[in-house]
Amino acid sequence: MAFSSTIPSCDTSLLLKRSNKVLSNLPKPIFNLKYVPAKVHASHVVSNPLSKSFQYQEVNNKTETIPLPVFDFDDYMIRKGKQVNKALDESVPMQHPEKIHESMRYSLLAGGKRVRPILCVAACELVGGTEELAMPTACAMEMIHTMSLIHDDLPCMDNDDLRRGKPTNHKVFGEETAVLAGDALLSLAFEHVAAKTMNVSPERLVQVLAEMGNSVGSQGLVAGQIVDIDSEGKKISLTDLEYIHIHKTARLLEASVVCGAIVGGADSESIENVRKYARYIGLLFQVVDDILDVTKSSEELGKTAGKDLATDKATYPKLMGIDEAKKFAEKLVDQANQQLASFDPAKAAPLYHFARYIASRQN
């Protein structure tokens, strides 16, 4: 069966072309993205490889700082977090075989900031949708994220014993069960969107499923993970590091925002704008993560601190220095918020505050 879905075919470095009208009067951006919408078959989503990256000296370019709209972001996160947690709890009931469902629930319900599902809901509401419309997709994004954490913690990957302040899944249930729990969560994510999403057209559901698949596969999270593994102990460039984190971290955040917008009924221009926003905050998330890894304790982080240094992994602080990495993070906040200028400020308020929240997080 042939069907099409709109998925970006793009240079994975950010904002090389300033074709968007929102950016037309701004200074040169700090790193590059060339975004070219293209029709592709959902069964064969292709993303172009990284060809150019931001230049280090551009980090110091000035960008316009947009004042944050008045908004109770803490209350918003608490309210949305409770709704997400309730939906996640209902999405994986205890049933036979008990061991695998217990393992899935252990990691899925272990807490966390729920950044990806809340971003999905916020993007849906931004374009006129509702929390109810977005929730199945929001849960699916958290299932995929949790799968990635379970697998990332395995001895054959990052070999970690602590996640969200608790023993990692394989430490509690064994490696075999942890692998299967991750596999089951990934499968359930797609099933959950297809089975539980109501009042959304089949065409838009196909777009969502294609976006999800691309974000986690060999052109998305897996691409970043394999390049990250191959880069351990090697001297790599900022271009290489950006490739890793655009795929390993930013791509799933991007999919969360884009899928929320698709479900909410966004037009192509709005989807493009929120995609760019999400790329910036996705990279911001990793820059901050790298900084926290060398400035916070394991108790403060809820996971093992200093692992990047111990394994000689390339990080933004290592390649840029702590001070320049912090400056870079601030520029990413400003660049992310520039992408929201065409939206109603009141509806965009959660996303404006999200960028600042990610930049200032302490764990």
Secondary structure by P-SEA (a helix, b strand, c coil): cbbbbbbbbccccccccccccccccccccccccbbbbbbccccbbbbbcccbbbbcccccbbbbbbcccccaaaaaaaaaaaaaaaaaaaacccccaaaaaaaaaacccccccaaaaaaaaaaaaaacccccccaaaaaaaaaaaaaaaaaaacccccccccccccccccccccaaaaaaaaaaaaaaaaaaaacccccccaaaaaaaaaaaaaacccccaaaaaaaaaaaccccccaaaaaaaaacccaaaaaaaaaaaaaaacccaaaaaaaaaaaaaaaaaaaaaaaaaaacccccccccccccccccccccccccccaaaaaaaaaaaaaaaaaaacccccccaaaaaaaaaaaaaccc
